[in-house]
Each structure stands twice: as structure tokens, then as C-alpha cells.
Amino acid sequence: MTGPRRPGAADLHDEWLGHALSTRPADRPAAEAAITLLYEQLDCPAPAFTWVGSPSAALARVPPGVPLQAFSRMRSHRDLSLAQRLATHVSGLRARLDAGAGREQASSGRSGDPLDAAVRDPLRAVVRDGICAPIRLALPLAGRLTWYGQHDAYWIAHYDARHRAGGQTFGGRIGELAPWAQLARSCGWWWPLEDRCVIAERPVSIRLRDGRLHSGTGPAVTFPDGWSVYALDGFVVPEWVVTGPTPELIENEPNVEVRRLAIERLGWDRYLETAGLRLVARAPDPGNPGADLELYDLPRTPLGYTPRVLLAVNGSLERDGTRRRYGLGVPHFLDDPVAAAAWTYGLSACHYAQLARRT
């Protein structure tokens, strides 16, 4: 007889990505049991649990974090809040697991672990950078120590893959990972307090493009209580950018990147027609034969300066066979479209003019 098949890297990547993208209702008993165990490891009684419909709803129930200057007055571990002690606890756990893995690799003669490239690295790019970071940017977390439940999957999968696919035991400490893995499988973001714990439900929808939050038709992430995050290619934007950009809203938007995305949503031709932009100069694009470069002054911003934009046509085809027209912010002192295009590549106008074709 043979034992169960050891899972491969692709299996584990897909398994943990599934947990990170799960939109099922939280498994509340499993999440509460895991958190209770973590409190016990800190010699604390089980907390009362408060479930909320989104990370945004949790902010009304979780106090702001400790100001940095307060740390200078702390003399011992006992001065730390429970959340800070838990952060110290999990940091120590990861250090112990890393140390155990290093000893096992040294004894086996291996110099690296290809599992990282197959499991940890792609999960970190999608889960931490593509999902978790944009949601954080949409929230005024104000220093609140936050744990991410399903979105902690990327670092938990790193150790799980080394154990289940690589056979590592981490010096017998792999069992200490269990409550964190259970939380990644069962709930959304959570905040441990002294006598209670606030836990958010998982989202009801997550939309991605190329591993980043993106939706051109509605929210990229929506939670059960209706709180949503709008994002285009991983960049968080106000709702109006996706649902109804107008020249007036664009003109009053102080964030240059939001303005650019809103203009592209509206369409450059329509925006040029309705916003009354001043054409500074037009010239054939040496890096894209048959297309022109157009340099425009955008409307003065609420901060009092006049940004300048270079309109160009993409040198390569889109998925639908068209070439996208797009705008690039350039310094206001550039009056030559070719020099402006060269600036975006870090080239001089002379060198840019020698390109066979840009992409």
C-alpha cells in the first residue's frame, strides 16, 4: 500500500488562492476557535466576538492604534496591548519556522526552495499586493494593527507548501501554524482587543484582472453590508470614475492619477471636445509611424497649477485588435511632443527619434 499522494506546488497554490478569493460566508465557529487558541497562547481568556459586514464597519468598533511616541514609555512586554503582544507572537513564530527551515535545508544540502517561486511569490503578488494593499488604501486604518484572515494566505502557504510538498517539519514547530491556517480558511480581516475581537465577513464578490483588483462596470470588491472598493488595474478610485466620469468631476479631482484614469474611462476624444483643452503642439510620432503625438494643457487643478499631458497611440495592439489612445503626464516646461515622449522613456528627443517602433 502507498500513502496519500503528496500535493504538488500547483495544487497548493490553487488551494490557498481559493481560500484568499473565497466569497462564501465565514465559518464563524472555526474562526472563533482559532482566535480563542491564540488568546490562550498569550495567557488571556477567550474574548467576546463581534462580527461585522466589512472592514469598514469594523473601524467604528476598533480604537486607533498606539501613537509611535508612546512606545518610548513602554518598559516591558506587559506594557504592550494584546494586539501588540499578538504581533510579537506571530513575528516570533515566523522567525522560528524560518530558522527550522534553514537548518533542514542546510542538512539536506539544498541551497534554495523552488516552492517559493511556485507558491509564495505568485500568491504574494496577487493576495498581498493585488488585493490586500488596495483595500487597505481605501480604509483610514490609522495605525490599527490588523490581521487579514483569508488574505494572510500568501505567507501561510509559504510554510504549508514547504511542509506538505517539501517534507519539512520546521523543527517540529509546524503545528504552531495551525490556528493561522484555520483563520485563512474561515474568515476575513480581524482585530484582537483586550476582551473582545472584531471579525469582518468575507467579501461577496472580488473581481480581478491580471492579478489586480479591477472592474470597469462596478465595484472590484463588495462586502455583505454593501461597502465596496472601486479599482482599475489595482488603483483605488472614487466610485464616479467607474460609474459616471464627467469633465466637471475630472476638473475638480486633485489626484493626477485619478484624473488620468477618469479621462480614459470617459474617452480622450470626448474629453478633448467637452473640456476645451489647449493644444500646445502636435508632431508625428517617430516611435510609432502613422500616429501623432499631441501635447495639451489640462485644466488648472484646485491646487493652482496647470498639468500637461501627452496623448499617444499604443505601439502594440490591444486584445480586441485596436490601438489604445492614452495620456501620459509630463513636465509643464516641455513644449515639444517628441521631447515629451522621449522624457517618458528617459531618453533625449534625438535618441527617441531613432526608435524603430516603441511598444
Backbone hydrogen bonds, N-H to C=O, Kabsch-Sander energy under -0.5 kcal/mol:
donor,donor_aa,acceptor,acceptor_aa,energy
12,L,8,G,-2.1
13,H,9,A,-2.6
14,D,10,A,-2.4
15,E,11,D,-2.3
16,W,12,L,-2.4
17,L,13,H,-2.3
18,G,14,D,-2.0
19,H,15,E,-1.5
20,A,16,W,-2.2
21,L,17,L,-2.0
22,S,19,H,-0.9
27,D,186,S,-2.3
28,R,26,A,-1.3
31,A,27,D,-2.4
32,E,28,R,-2.8
33,A,29,P,-2.2
34,A,30,A,-2.0
35,I,31,A,-2.3
36,T,32,E,-2.4
37,L,33,A,-1.8
38,L,34,A,-1.8
39,Y,35,I,-2.4
40,E,36,T,-2.2
41,Q,37,L,-2.0
42,L,38,L,-0.8
42,L,39,Y,-0.9
43,D,40,E,-2.0
44,C,39,Y,-2.5
48,A,195,D,-2.2
50,T,197,C,-2.7
52,V,199,I,-2.5
58,A,54,S,-1.1
59,L,55,P,-0.8
59,L,56,S,-1.0
60,A,57,A,-0.7
61,R,58,A,-1.9
62,V,58,A,-0.9
65,G,142,A,-1.8
70,A,67,P,-1.5
71,F,67,P,-0.5
71,F,68,L,-1.5
72,S,69,Q,-0.8
73,R,70,A,-1.5
74,M,71,F,-1.3
79,D,76,S,-1.6
80,L,77,H,-1.3
85,R,81,S,-2.5
86,L,82,L,-2.5
87,A,83,A,-2.1
88,T,84,Q,-2.2
89,H,85,R,-2.3
90,V,86,L,-2.6
91,S,87,A,-1.9
92,G,88,T,-2.2
93,L,89,H,-2.1
94,R,90,V,-2.3
95,A,91,S,-2.0
96,R,92,G,-2.5
97,L,93,L,-2.5
98,D,94,R,-2.5
99,A,95,A,-2.3
100,G,96,R,-2.5
101,A,97,L,-2.5
102,G,98,D,-2.3
103,R,99,A,-2.0
104,E,100,G,-2.0
105,Q,101,A,-2.5
106,A,102,G,-2.3
107,S,103,R,-2.2
108,S,104,E,-1.4
109,G,105,Q,-1.0
109,G,106,A,-0.5
110,R,105,Q,-1.4
116,D,113,D,-1.7
117,A,113,D,-0.5
118,A,114,P,-1.3
119,V,115,L,-2.6
120,R,115,L,-0.6
121,D,116,D,-3.1
123,L,119,V,-1.8
124,R,120,R,-2.8
125,A,121,D,-2.0
126,V,122,P,-2.0
127,V,123,L,-3.1
128,R,123,L,-0.8
128,R,124,R,-0.5
129,D,124,R,-2.3
130,G,125,A,-0.9
131,I,126,V,-0.6
131,I,127,V,-0.6
132,C,127,V,-3.0
133,A,128,R,-2.3
135,I,131,I,-1.7
136,R,132,C,-2.3
137,L,133,A,-2.1
138,A,134,P,-1.2
139,L,136,R,-1.8
141,L,139,L,-1.6
144,R,141,L,-2.1
147,W,190,W,-2.4
150,Q,187,C,-2.0
151,H,148,Y,-2.8
152,D,149,G,-2.2
153,A,150,Q,-1.2
155,W,152,D,-0.7
156,I,152,D,-1.7
157,A,153,A,-2.7
158,H,154,Y,-0.9
159,Y,155,W,-1.0
160,D,156,I,-2.5
161,A,157,A,-2.9
162,R,158,H,-1.3
163,H,159,Y,-1.9
164,R,160,D,-3.3
165,A,161,A,-2.2
166,G,161,A,-1.5
167,G,163,H,-1.0
168,Q,162,R,-2.5
172,G,169,T,-0.7
173,R,169,T,-0.6
173,R,170,F,-1.2
174,I,169,T,-1.2
176,E,173,R,-2.0
177,L,174,I,-1.7
178,A,175,G,-1.4
180,W,177,L,-0.5
181,A,177,L,-2.3
182,Q,178,A,-2.5
183,L,179,P,-1.9
184,A,180,W,-2.0
185,R,181,A,-1.3
186,S,182,Q,-0.5
186,S,183,L,-1.1
187,C,183,L,-1.9
188,G,200,A,-1.6
190,W,147,W,-3.0
191,W,198,V,-2.9
193,L,196,R,-2.5
197,C,48,A,-2.6
198,V,191,W,-2.3
199,I,50,T,-2.7
199,I,197,C,-0.5
200,A,189,W,-3.4
201,E,52,V,-2.1
204,V,222,T,-2.8
205,S,222,T,-1.4
207,R,220,A,-2.9
209,R,212,R,-2.8
212,R,209,R,-1.2
213,L,130,G,-1.7
214,H,207,R,-2.1
215,S,231,A,-1.8
220,A,229,V,-2.4
221,V,229,V,-1.7
222,T,205,S,-1.9
223,F,227,W,-2.5
225,D,53,G,-1.0
226,G,223,F,-2.5
229,V,221,V,-2.3
232,L,235,F,-2.3
234,G,213,L,-3.5
235,F,232,L,-2.0
236,V,234,G,-0.6
237,V,230,Y,-2.2
241,V,238,P,-1.3
242,V,238,P,-0.7
242,V,239,E,-1.1
243,T,239,E,-2.4
244,G,240,W,-2.2
250,I,246,T,-2.4
251,E,247,P,-2.4
252,N,248,E,-1.4
253,E,250,I,-1.3
256,V,254,P,-0.6
259,R,255,N,-2.3
260,R,256,V,-2.4
261,L,257,E,-2.3
262,A,258,V,-2.6
263,I,259,R,-2.5
264,E,260,R,-2.3
265,R,261,L,-2.0
266,L,262,A,-2.5
267,G,263,I,-2.9
271,Y,267,G,-2.5
272,L,268,W,-3.1
273,E,269,D,-1.8
274,T,270,R,-2.2
275,A,271,Y,-2.9
276,G,272,L,-0.8
277,L,272,L,-0.5
278,R,297,D,-0.9
279,L,277,L,-0.6
280,V,278,R,-0.6
280,V,295,L,-3.1
281,A,295,L,-1.3
283,A,293,L,-2.3
285,D,291,A,-2.9
288,N,285,D,-1.6
291,A,288,N,-2.0
293,L,283,A,-3.5
294,E,311,L,-2.2
295,L,281,A,-2.9
296,Y,294,E,-0.5
296,Y,309,V,-2.9
297,D,278,R,-2.3
298,L,296,Y,-0.5
298,L,307,P,-2.7
301,T,305,Y,-2.9
304,G,301,T,-2.2
308,R,330,V,-0.7
309,V,296,Y,-2.7
310,L,328,L,-2.7
311,L,294,E,-3.8
311,L,309,V,-0.6
312,A,326,Y,-2.6
314,N,324,R,-3.1
318,E,322,T,-3.7
321,G,318,E,-1.7
324,R,322,T,-0.5
326,Y,312,A,-2.4
326,Y,324,R,-0.5
328,L,310,L,-2.1
330,V,308,R,-2.0
334,L,331,P,-1.5
335,D,333,F,-0.6
340,A,336,D,-2.4
341,A,337,P,-2.5
342,A,338,V,-2.5
343,W,339,A,-2.1
344,T,340,A,-1.3
345,Y,341,A,-0.6
345,Y,342,A,-1.1
346,G,342,A,-0.5
346,G,343,W,-1.1
347,L,342,A,-2.8
352,Y,348,S,-2.5
353,A,349,A,-2.0
354,Q,351,H,-1.1
355,L,352,Y,-1.9
358,R,287,G,-3.1
